[in-house]
Amino acid sequence: MSITDPFHQQLAEFPAPLRELVEAELNAGNSIIAIESGFPAAPCGASVKLTKAVQDERRRSVGELRFYARNNSSYAGEFTTEQRHFFVLEPPLPPEPPPDMDAIRKALEPKPDVLSTLAQREARSGSEIGRALLEERMAAEKASARARALTITETATSAERLLYFNDHRPPHEIQFALERDLMTLFAATMKDDRLIMTASSKVVGSWHHFALRFEAALPDTNCYSLCVQTSWADSALTNHDYHRHTAGTWFEHWTRDFQPADPPQADAGSPERYQKICAASLNAEAHLDTVPALQQTIIGAMKRGARFSTSHKEGGTKITWNHDHFERSDYGDYPDHINYASEAEFLDALRKFHDWETSRNVYPEKVSELVAWRLILRLMRG
């Protein structure tokens, strides 16, 4: 049996080891219940849910594939890769037997007095109550500001979201943050005297087109707009509800750190300051036009304290400079430690570590080395 619609297009986003596992299971008589986003997958990934447990000969870690035996209400076992963005999940195990009589009797013992619990709750200090009320008011104000700043237009097969926001950062720093989330580079151009940065990316089966626009240079901050157009017209009809629902979730994730604001007036801000900021942003990485230049920028930043790191519920990886050498430390279920003897050895290992992530949006193709190293630079933490 082969992978057919409605799952074929979504599964194409998965790393090859996971796709091969699913193919083998389908050929053995297993089937797919659903492909979903959310836990345990990362925001940029997804999970395949199978109807039956994976056959014993494949229920193990091998090569790039990692297997973890679980026992929870959602799934019994998970298969993933080192990056832990995509998963293949087995169905949950049958429920455990009911508790014995002693456990039942213990559960029926009298609970703490409700009035006493309420009295303790009401005994909170005035400062605690005031802080809680302040937090609620701030959350309500933020929601109201976002509602004013956000415009949503939807059709049966597409959606467009336009958000205005203020940020003290210059345009290229916001661009770099979006590139890190999307693993897709933006192209910057001047149009109608405004700096616009654009990109396109296929995210879990639907096309997204991004336009980050530098609107105005205000005295104490900058005003921007981000327009994201999403289309699932070329997706199977059975997947339309999924893409319609996740379009908003993805947008909220990408804009989670933005401060919503009212659109600026046409003459807002200083034209001179605007042009100066634009010039600085357009030239921010003009010198990083070769792979060696990008590599040496990474090397230099790491020697000054920058690092690479990943984390998940079973552990993670830290890649750092330690006095006179580069090293990788894996912690959690599979602890390990590697010291790299030279810069060349370290750079080769770093490129392989991020190979899947840097090309995830163009699979089965690979991005160029220049693009890959620019995206690796985005993943570095200061």
N, C-alpha and C positions, 0 to 999 in steps of 0.2 A: 504493500500500500504506500502511496506517495503523499506528500503534503499538498493538499488542495485548498482552494478558497473555502472559507473566508480567512484561513490562517496562513496561506503561503506568503503573502506580502509582508505580514507582520513578522513572521519567523525569519525573513531575509535579514532583519536587523540584528539577529542574534549572532554571537561568535560561532565559528565553524564547529568547535567541539560539541556545543550544545545542540546545534542543528543536526549533526551526525547522530547524536544520541537519540533525538526525537525520531529521525528517520528509521533507525534500527528498531525502536520500540513500535512504531507504526507497522513496520514489516512483520513484526512478531505478533501483531494482533491488538496492540494497545491503541488508544485513541486520545484525542485532545478534547478536554471539556471547554477550555477558554484560554485566551492569552490576555492578561490583565496587567495594568500598571499598579504601582503602590507596593507596600510591604510584601515580601522582603526586598524587592527590587529597588534600586536607586531611582531618583526622579527621571534620570535619563535612560532607564532600562524598562524591562517588562518581565513577566513570568508566564511560562507555559504550565498549565495544570493538566495532568494526565488522569485518565479514568482508573488506571490500575498501577500497582507498584512496578518499578523497573525490574526486569529480569535479573536474577542473582549474579550472572556473569558480568553484568554491566553496573552493578550496584557497588561501585568502588571508585576511588580516586585513581586516575591514570593520565599521564601527560599533563596537559593544561587543565584538565577537568578535575574539579574538587567535589567530593561527595560528603555530606554531613547527615547522619541519622538524627532525626528529630522525633518528637512525640507531642504534638500540640493539636489544637482543634482545627487548624487550617491545613496542615500537611504533615506527612510522616517523614519524608526525606527530601533533601534538596541537592541539586547539582548546579554548580556555578563555575566561574573561572576566577582567576586571581583578582580581577578588578571588582567583582561582585556587583555588576550592574544588571546582569540578566540571569534568570534562573529557570530550571526545569523542576517542577514540584510533583511529588507523589500524593495521592489522596491520603487523608488522615486515617490513622488506625481506628479499629472499632472501639467504642467507648469502654472504659474499664468497668469491672463489676461494681455494683452498688456497695456503699460502705457497710461494715458489719453493724450489729445492733448496738454495740458500745459506742460507736461513732455517732449513730443516730440519736441515742439518748443524750450524748454530750451536746449535740447540736440543738436539742430541745431544752437545755438548761436555761434558766432566766437570763435575760440580757440586762446590761446596765440600765439603771433608771433613766428614762428619757428626759425627765425634768432636770435631773442632775447634769446630764450631758448638755442640755440647752443652757442651763445656768453657767456652766463652764465656758460655753461658746460666747455667751453675752458678757462674760467677764473680761473680754479682751480690752486692752487699753484704748483710750480715745485716739492715740496716734495710729494704732493699727487700723481702726475703723476709718479714720481720715485718709490713710494711705490707700486702703482698698477703694474708697469712693473716688479718690483722685485717679487711680488707675482705670476705673470704669469710665470716668468722664473723658480721660485721654483716649481710651480705646474708641469711644463713641465719636469723638471729634475726628480721629483718624479715619474712621469708616465714612463719616460724612464728607471729609475732604477728598477721599478717594472717589466717592460717588460723583462729586462735582467735576473731578479731573479726568474721569474715565468715560469714554464713549464706546459703545458696543453696537456693531451692525452684523446681523446674521442672515444667512440664507439656508436653503436645505443642504447645501454642500460646502459652505464656507462661513468664515467668521472674520471680522476685523475688529481689533481692539486698539484704541488710541488713548494713551495715558500721558498727561502733562505732569512734570515733576521738577522740583528744584534740587540742586545738588552743588556742593562746594567744589567738587572735583572737576578738572578740565575734561573736555570731551573724550580724549584718548584713554583716560583712565576708566571711564564708564564703558567705552568700547572694549577695552581689555577684559573687564569683568564679565561682559556679555560673551565674549569669545571663550572665556574659561568655562562658562556654563554650557555653551552650545557646542564647543569644540569645532567652531566654524569661524573663519576670518571674515572681517568686514572690509569693504572698500570705501574709502573716504573721498568725497568730491565736494566742490563748491558749486551750488546751484541757486540762482537768484539771490546771490550774496549771502547764502546760508550754508553752513557746513552740514552735510548729510552723509551718514555712514550706513551702508546697506549690506545685506547678506541674505542668503537663502539656504535652508537646511531641511532635510526630511527627518522628522521626529516621530518615531514609532509609527511609520506608515502614512503620515500626512505631511504635505508640504507647508513650510512656514517661510514667509518673506518678511524681513525685518528692515525697518527704516528708523534709525536714531538721528534726530534732528536737533542741532544746537540752535535754540530759539532766540535767546537774548542773554547778554552779559549784564546782570543786575549788579548793584553796588557791592552787595555782600555775598552773592551766590550766583549760580547760573541756572537758566531755565532751559529745559529740554522737553522733547516729546518722543515717545517710542510708539511706533505703529507696527503691529504684527498682524499680517494677513495669513489666515490658515485655510487650506483647501484640502478636502478629502473626496473630490469629485472622481478621481481615478481609483478610489478604494471600493471594495465590494459593498453592495447595499447593506448587507448584514453588519458591517462595521461602522456605519454612519453614526449611530447613536454613541458608540464608544468614542469616536473622534470629536463629536460635538461636545461631549462631556469633558474630555481631557484637555480640550483647547483652552478652557478657562483655567484649569489647574496648572497647566504649563505656564501660562502668562503670569499667574500669581507667583509662581516659583521664580521666574526670571526677574520680576519687578519687586521682589520681597524687600529689598533694601532701599527702594526709591521713596522719596517723600512727596506724595501727591500735592499738586498746586494748581491754582486757577491758571488758565492760559494767559500769557502776557499780552499787554497792549501792543499794538503794531509798532509804536515808537519807544517801547520800554528799553532801558539799559543804555550803555555807552557804545556807540559804533566803533570808537577807537579801541576800547578794551576788547570788544568782540573780535575785531580783526587780529589783534595781538594774540589772543587765546587761540584763534583758528590757526595762525601760522605756527605756533608752538606745537599744537596737536598734529598738524600735517607733517611736521618734521621730527616728531618724537622718536621715531625708530628708523629714520632715513639712513642711519649708519649701519643698521642691522640688515644688510641686503645680501648676505652670504651665510652659508651654514657655519663656517668657522667663526664668523663674527657673533652669531647667536650662541654657539657653544662656549666661546670665551666669556660672553656676558653671563651665562649661567654659572660657569666655573668661578668667575670673580664674585658674583653675588653670594654663592654658597660659602666661599671662604670668608665672607663678611657676616655669615650667620643665616642666610636663606636656606630653605630645605624643601624637600618633597615629602608628602605624607598621604597615606590613605588609612581609613578606619572603617570597621564594620563590626557586627556583634560578636564575631569570633576572634577579633584581633585587628591587625593592620600592619603597615610598613612605614618605616621612617628612613629617609635617605638624606645623609648629612655629611658635612666636612668635620673631621675630628683631628684638630691640631696639625697633622701632617699627611692625612690620607682621607679618601672618601670611603664611606661605609654604608651598608644597608642592614637594618635591623628589623626582623619580622617577629611580632609578638602575638600571643594568643594560642590558638589550636596548633599552629605549625611554627613554633619559634625557630629562628635561624639568624645567623650573623655572617656578613661577608665584608671583608676589607678589600678594597681595590688597589692593586699595586701601582697603577699609573692613571693619569687623566684619560688616556685613550681607552683603557679597559673600562673605566667608569662610564665614559660617554657611550660606549657600545652597549653596556648593560642598561643605562638609562633609556636609550632609544628603544631597546627591546621591551623594557618594562612598560612603556607607554605606546607600544605599537598599535594595539587594538583601539585604544581610546582615541588616538589622533586620527584614525581612519574610519571610525565607526559610522560617520555620516556618508561615506562614499563606498561602503562595502558592496560588492567584493573587490572593488578597486582599492588602490593605495594612494594617499596624498603624496606629493613630492617631498623630498627631504627638507627643502626650505620651509614648506608649510608645516611639516611635522615638527621641526625644531622651534618654529615660532609658537606653535600650540603647546609644546613642552615648556617653553618659557612662561606661558600663561599659567601653567599649573604650579609653578614654583611659588612658595609662600615666603614672604619677607620676614 
